[in-house]
Amino acid sequence: MNVPTLTETILKSLSIQQLYELSKVRNISAVEDEIARRLLFSDRYIEVINLLYDKRNEPSVKQWLESNTVQQGLLGAIPWKIGVIYDYRDQSYRINRIEVIFGKPIPYTSAKGYFKPTWLNSSQTNLVLREVINRTGHPINNVISIVTNDPNLDQGIRNALLNGNTAEITICNFLPAPGTSIKSYSNPLPQGEQKQMYPCYIKVGNFEHKLIDYPGNIIAYNPQTFNVPIVKSPEIEKLLQLKLFYNLNF
């Protein structure tokens, strides 16, 4: 186990503004390491991006942004979600909503407003959400099998979502094999789960990749592809402005 040095311990205790003020008077590489740590291992990436944006004309900020450590942290920090909301009670291909969200988690919407359909409210809505999501540097999904294990998938998706405005998302309809059933929760959904729908493929510009693998007892039917706007939270718009301002290559 790596024991933090005294310098690292002190820097962790400082506010983002204090780190910025320190960087103006002393060139300490450990400050850049601390900035990258905050970007990669917590939701504090928002305060870092906000400061970089607010101080974008300052030499200290330019030095930070020229650091490979900080650049890698900037893109690697941002969570993304690709989800589909649908009626789980029959084997139709009807979809209520598809959303691609890049940045601070934003509530999914349905025709009736903002919510995240789960087992807890499915008896009222008859809707459920399936998603592929990443907050940790490794894509996961919330029920079915595993996300494809390509190590470049996450970085490819982050770059594509940052630089694109719409994504082609393919939704696969998964039915149980004969003699089996679908059970996504420890307690079955009240109306009986007749199918699952998942975002199974993404294409943005020149980037395209399957999102999930699935087990042999699940059969995929009738994939449908949709053009979906990429919803970007406010700090992502600021990051794009920084990229343009400094001509950053990510």
HELIX and SHEET records of a PDB file:
HELIX    1   1 LEU A    6  SER A   13  1                                   8    
HELIX    2   2 ILE A   16  VAL A   25  1                                  10    
HELIX    3   3 SER A   29  PHE A   41  1                                  13    
HELIX    4   4 TYR A   45  ASP A   54  1                                  10    
HELIX    5   5 PRO A   59  GLU A   66  1                                   8    
HELIX    6   6 ASN A   68  GLY A   76  1                                   9    
HELIX    7   7 SER A  122  THR A  125  1                                   4    
HELIX    8   8 LEU A  153  ASN A  163  1                                  11    
HELIX    9   9 PRO A  234  TYR A  246  1                                  13    
SHEET    1   A 8 ILE A 140  ASN A 141  0                                        
SHEET    2   A 8 LEU A 127  ASN A 134 -1                                        
SHEET    3   A 8 TRP A  80  ASP A  87 -1                                        
SHEET    4   A 8 ILE A  95  PHE A 102 -1                                        
SHEET    5   A 8 ILE A 218  LYS A 232  1                                        
SHEET    6   A 8 THR A 166  PRO A 176 -1                                        
SHEET    7   A 8 GLN A 196  VAL A 204 -1                                        
SHEET    8   A 8 PHE A 207  LYS A 210 -1                                        
SHEET    1   B 2 THR A 109  SER A 110  0                                        
SHEET    2   B 2 GLY A 113  TYR A 114 -1                                        
SHEET    1   C 2 ILE A 146  VAL A 147  0                                        
SHEET    2   C 2 ILE A 212  ASP A 213 -1                                        
END                                                                             
